Amino acid sequence: MAENAGQNNDAAVEARDGEDTEIRDTDIVFDCPHCGKSQVIDYRGAGLQIDCTQCGETVLVPIPEGMELNDLDLDPGEILKQLFATRRNFQKAELQIQALKARLVQLQETLGVMQEVVAEGIAAR
């Protein structure tokens, strides 16, 4: 399996959004056992369960031959960097949610006004 990813370095597969994704030497390439859609994931996804990009079914990412899960262990500094990046992304997402909620309130208020205008127009007939 790992050899396949290395041989296809310049190949591309269709990603969920329809764009092509370049396959790197370190990627794991495998087919969904449910629908047969080719999947590509970074080697750090080995052994994880993911949702298929085509059918949405849960798929277990295979562990390439010769690879041990211990090979994926990161040093504490790298884990800390990833933690901080995750926290930043979480904070950004929370801000986006707040903005979307505020926009939803505005749209609901606008809808209420429009419904009142329509109701008044119907009543005036």
N, CA, C and O atoms as a GROMACS GRO file, in nm:
protein
  500
    1MET      N    1   0.083  -0.120   0.000
    1MET     CA    2   0.000   0.000   0.000
    1MET      C    3   0.087   0.125   0.000
    1MET      O    4   0.061   0.217  -0.078
    2ALA      N    5   0.190   0.131   0.086
    2ALA     CA    6   0.276   0.248   0.092
    2ALA      C    7   0.352   0.265  -0.038
    2ALA      O    8   0.377   0.377  -0.082
    3GLU      N    9   0.388   0.151  -0.102
    3GLU     CA   10   0.460   0.161  -0.229
    3GLU      C   11   0.372   0.227  -0.333
    3GLU      O   12   0.420   0.306  -0.415
    4ASN      N   13   0.243   0.197  -0.331
    4ASN     CA   14   0.148   0.252  -0.426
    4ASN      C   15   0.143   0.404  -0.414
    4ASN      O   16   0.142   0.475  -0.516
    5ALA      N   17   0.139   0.454  -0.292
    5ALA     CA   18   0.135   0.599  -0.272
    5ALA      C   19   0.261   0.664  -0.325
    5ALA      O   20   0.256   0.772  -0.383
    6GLY      N   21   0.376   0.599  -0.306
    6GLY     CA   22   0.502   0.654  -0.353
    6GLY      C   23   0.510   0.657  -0.504
    6GLY      O   24   0.563   0.752  -0.560
    7GLN      N   25   0.458   0.554  -0.570
    7GLN     CA   26   0.463   0.548  -0.716
    7GLN      C   27   0.370   0.650  -0.779
    7GLN      O   28   0.394   0.692  -0.892
    8ASN      N   29   0.267   0.691  -0.708
    8ASN     CA   30   0.168   0.784  -0.763
    8ASN      C   31   0.190   0.927  -0.716
    8ASN      O   32   0.093   1.002  -0.701
    9ASN      N   33   0.312   0.965  -0.693
    9ASN     CA   34   0.341   1.097  -0.640
    9ASN      C   35   0.280   1.209  -0.724
    9ASN      O   36   0.232   1.308  -0.669
   10ASP      N   37   0.282   1.193  -0.856
   10ASP     CA   38   0.229   1.299  -0.943
   10ASP      C   39   0.084   1.276  -0.979
   10ASP      O   40   0.024   1.358  -1.050
   11ALA      N   41   0.026   1.169  -0.932
   11ALA     CA   42  -0.113   1.140  -0.964
   11ALA      C   43  -0.204   1.231  -0.883
   11ALA      O   44  -0.161   1.296  -0.788
   12ALA      N   45  -0.329   1.233  -0.922
   12ALA     CA   46  -0.427   1.313  -0.849
   12ALA      C   47  -0.556   1.235  -0.838
   12ALA      O   48  -0.590   1.156  -0.927
   13VAL      N   49  -0.628   1.257  -0.731
   13VAL     CA   50  -0.759   1.196  -0.715
   13VAL      C   51  -0.857   1.307  -0.687
   13VAL      O   52  -0.820   1.415  -0.642
   14GLU      N   53  -0.982   1.279  -0.715
   14GLU     CA   54  -1.084   1.381  -0.695
   14GLU      C   55  -1.115   1.394  -0.548
   14GLU      O   56  -1.146   1.295  -0.481
   15ALA      N   57  -1.106   1.514  -0.496
   15ALA     CA   58  -1.135   1.539  -0.356
   15ALA      C   59  -1.285   1.563  -0.340
   15ALA      O   60  -1.358   1.569  -0.439
   16ARG      N   61  -1.331   1.576  -0.216
   16ARG     CA   62  -1.472   1.595  -0.187
   16ARG      C   63  -1.528   1.716  -0.261
   16ARG      O   64  -1.641   1.712  -0.308
   17ASP      N   65  -1.452   1.825  -0.272
   17ASP     CA   66  -1.502   1.946  -0.334
   17ASP      C   67  -1.486   1.947  -0.485
   17ASP      O   68  -1.512   2.049  -0.550
   18GLY      N   69  -1.445   1.835  -0.542
   18GLY     CA   70  -1.435   1.826  -0.686
   18GLY      C   71  -1.301   1.870  -0.741
   18GLY      O   72  -1.276   1.855  -0.860
   19GLU      N   73  -1.214   1.923  -0.658
   19GLU     CA   74  -1.082   1.966  -0.703
   19GLU      C   75  -0.988   1.847  -0.695
   19GLU      O   76  -1.012   1.753  -0.619
   20ASP      N   77  -0.880   1.851  -0.773
   20ASP     CA   78  -0.781   1.745  -0.767
   20ASP      C   79  -0.688   1.768  -0.649
   20ASP      O   80  -0.655   1.881  -0.615
   21THR      N   81  -0.647   1.659  -0.587
   21THR     CA   82  -0.557   1.663  -0.473
   21THR      C   83  -0.430   1.589  -0.512
   21THR      O   84  -0.435   1.476  -0.559
   22GLU      N   85  -0.317   1.654  -0.492
   22GLU     CA   86  -0.190   1.587  -0.523
   22GLU      C   87  -0.160   1.483  -0.417
   22GLU      O   88  -0.178   1.508  -0.298
   23ILE      N   89  -0.114   1.368  -0.461
   23ILE     CA   90  -0.079   1.261  -0.370
   23ILE      C   91   0.070   1.270  -0.340
   23ILE      O   92   0.152   1.272  -0.431
   24ARG      N   93   0.103   1.276  -0.210
   24ARG     CA   94   0.243   1.284  -0.169
   24ARG      C   95   0.295   1.145  -0.135
   24ARG      O   96   0.217   1.051  -0.116
   25ASP      N   97   0.425   1.133  -0.128
   25ASP     CA   98   0.488   1.005  -0.094
   25ASP      C   99   0.440   0.951   0.040
   25ASP      O  100   0.433   0.830   0.061
   26THR      N  101   0.406   1.040   0.131
   26THR     CA  102   0.369   0.999   0.266
   26THR      C  103   0.219   0.971   0.280
   26THR      O  104   0.175   0.931   0.388
   27ASP      N  105   0.142   0.989   0.175
   27ASP     CA  106  -0.002   0.967   0.183
   27ASP      C  107  -0.036   0.819   0.178
   27ASP      O  108   0.037   0.738   0.121
   28ILE      N  109  -0.148   0.786   0.238
   28ILE     CA  110  -0.203   0.652   0.229
   28ILE      C  111  -0.319   0.659   0.129
   28ILE      O  112  -0.410   0.740   0.145
   29VAL      N  113  -0.314   0.575   0.028
   29VAL     CA  114  -0.418   0.569  -0.074
   29VAL      C  115  -0.489   0.435  -0.059
   29VAL      O  116  -0.424   0.330  -0.058
   30PHE      N  117  -0.621   0.437  -0.048
   30PHE     CA  118  -0.698   0.314  -0.034
   30PHE      C  119  -0.839   0.338  -0.086
   30PHE      O  120  -0.881   0.452  -0.105
   31ASP      N  121  -0.911   0.230  -0.109
   31ASP     CA  122  -1.048   0.239  -0.160
   31ASP      C  123  -1.147   0.216  -0.047
   31ASP      O  124  -1.123   0.134   0.042
   32CYS      N  125  -1.258   0.288  -0.051
   32CYS     CA  126  -1.365   0.268   0.046
   32CYS      C  127  -1.423   0.128   0.025
   32CYS      O  128  -1.457   0.092  -0.088
   33PRO      N  129  -1.434   0.050   0.131
   33PRO     CA  130  -1.489  -0.085   0.116
   33PRO      C  131  -1.639  -0.085   0.086
   33PRO      O  132  -1.694  -0.188   0.046
   34HIS      N  133  -1.705   0.029   0.106
   34HIS     CA  134  -1.850   0.037   0.085
   34HIS      C  135  -1.884   0.077  -0.059
   34HIS      O  136  -1.972   0.016  -0.121
   35CYS      N  137  -1.815   0.179  -0.111
   35CYS     CA  138  -1.852   0.230  -0.244
   35CYS      C  139  -1.738   0.221  -0.345
   35CYS      O  140  -1.760   0.241  -0.464
   36GLY      N  141  -1.616   0.190  -0.300
   36GLY     CA  142  -1.503   0.177  -0.391
   36GLY      C  143  -1.433   0.308  -0.424
   36GLY      O  144  -1.337   0.307  -0.500
   37LYS      N  145  -1.479   0.421  -0.370
   37LYS     CA  146  -1.418   0.552  -0.397
   37LYS      C  147  -1.275   0.554  -0.344
   37LYS      O  148  -1.250   0.513  -0.230
   38SER      N  149  -1.182   0.600  -0.425
   38SER     CA  150  -1.042   0.611  -0.384
   38SER      C  151  -1.029   0.721  -0.280
   38SER      O  152  -1.079   0.832  -0.298
   39GLN      N  153  -0.961   0.690  -0.170
   39GLN     CA  154  -0.941   0.784  -0.060
   39GLN      C  155  -0.793   0.812  -0.045
   39GLN      O  156  -0.710   0.725  -0.069
   40VAL      N  157  -0.759   0.934  -0.006
   40VAL     CA  158  -0.621   0.972   0.018
   40VAL      C  159  -0.617   1.043   0.153
   40VAL      O  160  -0.696   1.133   0.180
   41ILE      N  161  -0.523   1.001   0.238
   41ILE     CA  162  -0.508   1.065   0.368
   41ILE      C  163  -0.361   1.066   0.406
   41ILE      O  164  -0.285   0.977   0.367
   42ASP      N  165  -0.322   1.167   0.480
   42ASP     CA  166  -0.185   1.176   0.529
   42ASP      C  167  -0.154   1.054   0.615
   42ASP      O  168  -0.244   0.999   0.679
   43TYR      N  169  -0.030   1.012   0.616
   43TYR     CA  170   0.010   0.891   0.688
   43TYR      C  171  -0.028   0.895   0.835
   43TYR      O  172  -0.045   0.791   0.898
   44ARG      N  173  -0.042   1.016   0.891
   44ARG     CA  174  -0.078   1.027   1.032
   44ARG      C  175  -0.221   0.982   1.059
   44ARG      O  176  -0.262   0.969   1.174
   45GLY      N  177  -0.298   0.959   0.952
   45GLY     CA  178  -0.434   0.909   0.967
   45GLY      C  179  -0.442   0.758   0.977
   45GLY      O  180  -0.551   0.702   0.992
   46ALA      N  181  -0.328   0.690   0.969
   46ALA     CA  182  -0.326   0.543   0.974
   46ALA      C  183  -0.394   0.494   1.101
   46ALA      O  184  -0.364   0.540   1.211
   47GLY      N  185  -0.487   0.401   1.085
   47GLY     CA  186  -0.555   0.342   1.199
   47GLY      C  187  -0.675   0.421   1.248
   47GLY      O  188  -0.745   0.375   1.339
   48LEU      N  189  -0.701   0.539   1.191
   48LEU     CA  190  -0.816   0.619   1.233
   48LEU      C  191  -0.941   0.579   1.157
   48LEU      O  192  -0.932   0.519   1.049
   49GLN      N  193  -1.056   0.612   1.212
   49GLN     CA  194  -1.181   0.594   1.140
   49GLN      C  195  -1.219   0.729   1.082
   49GLN      O  196  -1.219   0.830   1.152
   50ILE      N  197  -1.253   0.730   0.953
   50ILE     CA  198  -1.293   0.854   0.885
   50ILE      C  199  -1.423   0.827   0.811
   50ILE      O  200  -1.464   0.712   0.795
   51ASP      N  201  -1.488   0.934   0.766
   51ASP     CA  202  -1.606   0.920   0.682
   51ASP      C  203  -1.562   0.925   0.537
   51ASP      O  204  -1.482   1.010   0.498
   52CYS      N  205  -1.613   0.833   0.457
   52CYS     CA  206  -1.581   0.830   0.314
   52CYS      C  207  -1.629   0.960   0.250
   52CYS      O  208  -1.738   1.007   0.280
   53THR      N  209  -1.548   1.016   0.162
   53THR     CA  210  -1.584   1.142   0.097
   53THR      C  211  -1.694   1.124  -0.006
   53THR      O  212  -1.755   1.223  -0.049
   54GLN      N  213  -1.721   1.001  -0.046
   54GLN     CA  214  -1.824   0.975  -0.145
   54GLN      C  215  -1.956   0.934  -0.080
   54GLN      O  216  -2.060   0.997  -0.102
   55CYS      N  217  -1.952   0.827   0.001
   55CYS     CA  218  -2.077   0.770   0.054
   55CYS      C  219  -2.105   0.808   0.200
   55CYS      O  220  -2.216   0.788   0.249
   56GLY      N  221  -2.004   0.863   0.269
   56GLY     CA  222  -2.023   0.906   0.407
   56GLY      C  223  -2.015   0.795   0.510
   56GLY      O  224  -2.027   0.820   0.629
   57GLU      N  225  -1.993   0.672   0.464
   57GLU     CA  226  -1.981   0.559   0.557
   57GLU      C  227  -1.848   0.568   0.633
   57GLU      O  228  -1.750   0.624   0.583
   58THR      N  229  -1.847   0.513   0.754
   58THR     CA  230  -1.726   0.511   0.834
   58THR      C  231  -1.630   0.407   0.778
   58THR      O  232  -1.668   0.294   0.750
   59VAL      N  233  -1.503   0.449   0.761
   59VAL     CA  234  -1.400   0.364   0.701
   59VAL      C  235  -1.278   0.366   0.792
   59VAL      O  236  -1.240   0.471   0.845
   60LEU      N  237  -1.216   0.251   0.811
   60LEU     CA  238  -1.093   0.241   0.888
   60LEU      C  239  -0.976   0.261   0.793
   60LEU      O  240  -0.960   0.186   0.697
   61VAL      N  241  -0.893   0.362   0.820
   61VAL     CA  242  -0.775   0.388   0.737
   61VAL      C  243  -0.675   0.276   0.762
   61VAL      O  244  -0.637   0.250   0.876
   62PRO      N  245  -0.631   0.208   0.655
   62PRO     CA  246  -0.537   0.098   0.675
   62PRO      C  247  -0.400   0.147   0.723
   62PRO      O  248  -0.361   0.260   0.698
   63ILE      N  249  -0.331   0.058   0.791
   63ILE     CA  250  -0.194   0.087   0.834
   63ILE      C  251  -0.103   0.021   0.731
   63ILE      O  252  -0.107  -0.101   0.714
   64PRO      N  253  -0.021   0.100   0.662
   64PRO     CA  254   0.066   0.043   0.558
   64PRO      C  255   0.159  -0.064   0.614
   64PRO      O  256   0.198  -0.060   0.730
   65GLU      N  257   0.194  -0.160   0.528
   65GLU     CA  258   0.286  -0.265   0.567
   65GLU      C  259   0.417  -0.204   0.616
   65GLU      O  260   0.469  -0.109   0.557
   66GLY      N  261   0.470  -0.260   0.723
   66GLY     CA  262   0.597  -0.215   0.777
   66GLY      C  263   0.585  -0.093   0.867
   66GLY      O  264   0.685  -0.047   0.923
   67MET      N  265   0.466  -0.040   0.882
   67MET     CA  266   0.446   0.078   0.967
   67MET      C  267   0.384   0.034   1.098
   67MET      O  268   0.294  -0.050   1.100
   68GLU      N  269   0.431   0.090   1.206
   68GLU     CA  270   0.376   0.066   1.339
   68GLU      C  271   0.308   0.194   1.385
   68GLU      O  272   0.352   0.304   1.350
   69LEU      N  273   0.203   0.182   1.463
   69LEU     CA  274   0.136   0.302   1.514
   69LEU      C  275   0.230   0.385   1.599
   69LEU      O  276   0.213   0.506   1.608
   70ASN      N  277   0.330   0.321   1.663
   70ASN     CA  278   0.428   0.395   1.742
   70ASN      C  279   0.509   0.490   1.654
   70ASN      O  280   0.564   0.589   1.703
   71ASP      N  281   0.517   0.459   1.522
   71ASP     CA  282   0.589   0.547   1.430
   71ASP      C  283   0.523   0.685   1.421
   71ASP      O  284   0.586   0.782   1.379
   72LEU      N  285   0.397   0.693   1.461
   72LEU     CA  286   0.322   0.818   1.449
   72LEU      C  287   0.335   0.906   1.573
   72LEU      O  288   0.292   1.021   1.572
   73ASP      N  289   0.394   0.853   1.679
   73ASP     CA  290   0.407   0.931   1.801
   73ASP      C  291   0.491   1.056   1.775
   73ASP      O  292   0.597   1.049   1.713
   74LEU      N  293   0.441   1.168   1.823
   74LEU     CA  294   0.509   1.296   1.804
   74LEU      C  295   0.580   1.336   1.932
   74LEU      O  296   0.546   1.293   2.041
   75ASP      N  297   0.680   1.419   1.914
   75ASP     CA  298   0.747   1.469   2.034
   75ASP      C  299   0.657   1.572   2.101
   75ASP      O  300   0.570   1.629   2.034
   76PRO      N  301   0.674   1.597   2.230
   76PRO     CA  302   0.586   1.688   2.304
   76PRO      C  303   0.578   1.828   2.242
   76PRO      O  304   0.472   1.891   2.246
   77GLY      N  305   0.688   1.878   2.185
   77GLY     CA  306   0.685   2.010   2.124
   77GLY      C  307   0.590   2.016   2.005
   77GLY      O  308   0.518   2.114   1.988
   78GLU      N  309   0.591   1.911   1.924
   78GLU     CA  310   0.502   1.906   1.808
   78GLU      C  311   0.356   1.894   1.852
   78GLU      O  312   0.267   1.956   1.792
   79ILE      N  313   0.333   1.816   1.955
   79ILE     CA  314   0.197   1.802   2.007
   79ILE      C  315   0.148   1.936   2.060
   79ILE      O  316   0.032   1.972   2.038
   80LEU      N  317   0.233   2.010   2.128
   80LEU     CA  318   0.197   2.141   2.181
   80LEU      C  319   0.165   2.238   2.068
   80LEU      O  320   0.068   2.314   2.077
   81LYS      N  321   0.244   2.236   1.960
   81LYS     CA  322   0.216   2.322   1.844
   81LYS      C  323   0.080   2.289   1.785
   81LYS      O  324   0.003   2.379   1.752
   82GLN      N  325   0.051   2.161   1.773
   82GLN     CA  326  -0.078   2.120   1.717
   82GLN      C  327  -0.193   2.161   1.808
   82GLN      O  328  -0.299   2.200   1.761
   83LEU      N  329  -0.171   2.151   1.939
   83LEU     CA  330  -0.273   2.192   2.035
   83LEU      C  331  -0.303   2.340   2.021
   83LEU      O  332  -0.420   2.380   2.016
   84PHE      N  333  -0.199   2.424   2.014
   84PHE     CA  334  -0.220   2.568   1.998
   84PHE      C  335  -0.290   2.600   1.867
   84PHE      O  336  -0.377   2.686   1.863
   85ALA      N  337  -0.252   2.532   1.760
   85ALA     CA  338  -0.317   2.554   1.630
   85ALA      C  339  -0.464   2.515   1.636
   85ALA      O  340  -0.550   2.583   1.580
   86THR      N  341  -0.492   2.406   1.704
   86THR     CA  342  -0.631   2.361   1.719
   86THR      C  343  -0.711   2.462   1.799
   86THR      O  344  -0.826   2.492   1.765
   87ARG      N  345  -0.653   2.514   1.904
   87ARG     CA  346  -0.722   2.615   1.985
   87ARG      C  347  -0.750   2.742   1.904
   87ARG      O  348  -0.858   2.799   1.912
   88ARG      N  349  -0.651   2.785   1.824
   88ARG     CA  350  -0.672   2.903   1.739
   88ARG      C  351  -0.786   2.878   1.640
   88ARG      O  352  -0.872   2.964   1.621
   89ASN      N  353  -0.786   2.762   1.578
   89ASN     CA  354  -0.891   2.729   1.484
   89ASN      C  355  -1.027   2.722   1.552
   89ASN      O  356  -1.128   2.764   1.495
   90PHE      N  357  -1.030   2.670   1.673
   90PHE     CA  358  -1.154   2.663   1.750
   90PHE      C  359  -1.205   2.804   1.782
   90PHE      O  360  -1.325   2.830   1.769
   91GLN      N  361  -1.115   2.894   1.822
   91GLN     CA  362  -1.156   3.031   1.852
   91GLN      C  363  -1.210   3.101   1.727
   91GLN      O  364  -1.309   3.173   1.734
   92LYS      N  365  -1.143   3.079   1.613
   92LYS     CA  366  -1.193   3.137   1.488
   92LYS      C  367  -1.331   3.084   1.455
   92LYS      O  368  -1.419   3.160   1.414
   93ALA      N  369  -1.351   2.955   1.474
   93ALA     CA  370  -1.481   2.895   1.446
   93ALA      C  371  -1.588   2.952   1.538
   93ALA      O  372  -1.701   2.976   1.495
   94GLU      N  373  -1.554   2.972   1.666
   94GLU     CA  374  -1.651   3.031   1.759
   94GLU      C  375  -1.690   3.172   1.716
   94GLU      O  376  -1.807   3.209   1.723
   95LEU      N  377  -1.592   3.251   1.670
   95LEU     CA  378  -1.623   3.386   1.622
   95LEU      C  379  -1.712   3.381   1.498
   95LEU      O  380  -1.803   3.462   1.484
   96GLN      N  381  -1.686   3.287   1.410
   96GLN     CA  382  -1.770   3.272   1.291
   96GLN      C  383  -1.912   3.232   1.330
   96GLN      O  384  -2.009   3.281   1.271
   97ILE      N  385  -1.925   3.145   1.429
   97ILE     CA  386  -2.057   3.104   1.476
   97ILE      C  387  -2.132   3.224   1.533
   97ILE      O  388  -2.251   3.241   1.506
   98GLN      N  389  -2.064   3.305   1.611
   98GLN     CA  390  -2.128   3.424   1.668
   98GLN      C  391  -2.175   3.519   1.559
   98GLN      O  392  -2.284   3.573   1.567
   99ALA      N  393  -2.091   3.538   1.457
   99ALA     CA  394  -2.129   3.626   1.346
   99ALA      C  395  -2.248   3.569   1.270
   99ALA      O  396  -2.339   3.643   1.232
  100LEU      N  397  -2.248   3.440   1.250
  100LEU     CA  398  -2.360   3.376   1.180
  100LEU      C  399  -2.490   3.385   1.261
  100LEU      O  400  -2.597   3.406   1.205
  101LYS      N  401  -2.478   3.369   1.392
  101LYS     CA  402  -2.597   3.382   1.478
  101LYS      C  403  -2.653   3.523   1.471
  101LYS      O  404  -2.774   3.542   1.464
  102ALA      N  405  -2.564   3.623   1.473
  102ALA     CA  406  -2.609   3.762   1.464
  102ALA      C  407  -2.677   3.787   1.329
  102ALA      O  408  -2.780   3.855   1.323
  103ARG      N  409  -2.621   3.733   1.223
  103ARG     CA  410  -2.681   3.747   1.089
  103ARG      C  411  -2.816   3.678   1.083
  103ARG      O  412  -2.910   3.729   1.021
  104LEU      N  413  -2.827   3.562   1.147
  104LEU     CA  414  -2.954   3.490   1.151
  104LEU      C  415  -3.062   3.573   1.221
  104LEU      O  416  -3.176   3.577   1.175
  105VAL      N  417  -3.026   3.637   1.330
  105VAL     CA  418  -3.122   3.722   1.402
  105VAL      C  419  -3.168   3.836   1.311
  105VAL      O  420  -3.287   3.867   1.306
  106GLN      N  421  -3.073   3.898   1.239
  106GLN     CA  422  -3.109   4.005   1.146
  106GLN      C  423  -3.205   3.955   1.039
  106GLN      O  424  -3.305   4.021   1.009
  107LEU      N  425  -3.177   3.839   0.983
  107LEU     CA  426  -3.261   3.784   0.878
  107LEU      C  427  -3.400   3.748   0.932
  107LEU      O  428  -3.500   3.768   0.863
  108GLN      N  429  -3.405   3.696   1.053
  108GLN     CA  430  -3.534   3.663   1.114
  108GLN      C  431  -3.616   3.789   1.138
  108GLN      O  432  -3.738   3.790   1.118
  109GLU      N  433  -3.550   3.897   1.182
  109GLU     CA  434  -3.620   4.023   1.202
  109GLU      C  435  -3.672   4.077   1.070
  109GLU      O  436  -3.785   4.125   1.061
  110THR      N  437  -3.590   4.070   0.966
  110THR     CA  438  -3.631   4.116   0.833
  110THR      C  439  -3.749   4.033   0.783
  110THR      O  440  -3.843   4.088   0.726
  111LEU      N  441  -3.744   3.904   0.804
  111LEU     CA  442  -3.852   3.816   0.763
  111LEU      C  443  -3.981   3.853   0.836
  111LEU      O  444  -4.088   3.857   0.776
  112GLY      N  445  -3.970   3.881   0.965
  112GLY     CA  446  -4.088   3.921   1.043
  112GLY      C  447  -4.151   4.048   0.988
  112GLY      O  448  -4.273   4.058   0.977
  113VAL      N  449  -4.067   4.146   0.953
  113VAL     CA  450  -4.118   4.271   0.896
  113VAL      C  451  -4.186   4.244   0.762
  113VAL      O  452  -4.293   4.297   0.734
  114MET      N  453  -4.124   4.162   0.680
  114MET     CA  454  -4.181   4.129   0.549
  114MET      C  455  -4.315   4.056   0.564
  114MET      O  456  -4.409   4.082   0.488
  115GLN      N  457  -4.324   3.968   0.659
  115GLN     CA  458  -4.449   3.897   0.681
  115GLN      C  459  -4.559   3.991   0.726
  115GLN      O  460  -4.674   3.976   0.687
  116GLU      N  461  -4.523   4.089   0.809
  116GLU     CA  462  -4.620   4.189   0.852
  116GLU      C  463  -4.669   4.272   0.734
  116GLU      O  464  -4.789   4.298   0.722
  117VAL      N  465  -4.577   4.312   0.647
  117VAL     CA  466  -4.614   4.391   0.529
  117VAL      C  467  -4.706   4.311   0.439
  117VAL      O  468  -4.805   4.363   0.389
  118VAL      N  469  -4.674   4.185   0.418
  118VAL     CA  470  -4.760   4.099   0.334
  118VAL      C  471  -4.897   4.083   0.398
  118VAL      O  472  -4.999   4.091   0.329
  119ALA      N  473  -4.900   4.060   0.528
  119ALA     CA  474  -5.028   4.043   0.598
  119ALA      C  475  -5.112   4.170   0.588
  119ALA      O  476  -5.233   4.162   0.568
  120GLU      N  477  -5.050   4.286   0.603
  120GLU     CA  478  -5.121   4.414   0.592
  120GLU      C  479  -5.174   4.433   0.450
  120GLU      O  480  -5.286   4.482   0.431
  121GLY      N  481  -5.092   4.394   0.351
  121GLY     CA  482  -5.136   4.406   0.212
  121GLY      C  483  -5.255   4.316   0.182
  121GLY      O  484  -5.345   4.356   0.108
  122ILE      N  485  -5.256   4.198   0.238
  122ILE     CA  486  -5.366   4.106   0.217
  122ILE      C  487  -5.492   4.158   0.288
  122ILE      O  488  -5.602   4.149   0.234
  123ALA      N  489  -5.474   4.210   0.409
  123ALA     CA  490  -5.586   4.262   0.486
  123ALA      C  491  -5.647   4.385   0.420
  123ALA      O  492  -5.766   4.409   0.434
  124ALA      N  493  -5.568   4.465   0.348
  124ALA     CA  494  -5.615   4.588   0.286
  124ALA      C  495  -5.700   4.560   0.163
  124ALA      O  496  -5.771   4.650   0.117
  125ARG      N  497  -5.697   4.442   0.110
  125ARG     CA  498  -5.774   4.409  -0.011
  125ARG      C  499  -5.916   4.403   0.018
  125ARG      O  500  -5.996   4.376  -0.071
   0.00000   0.00000   0.00000
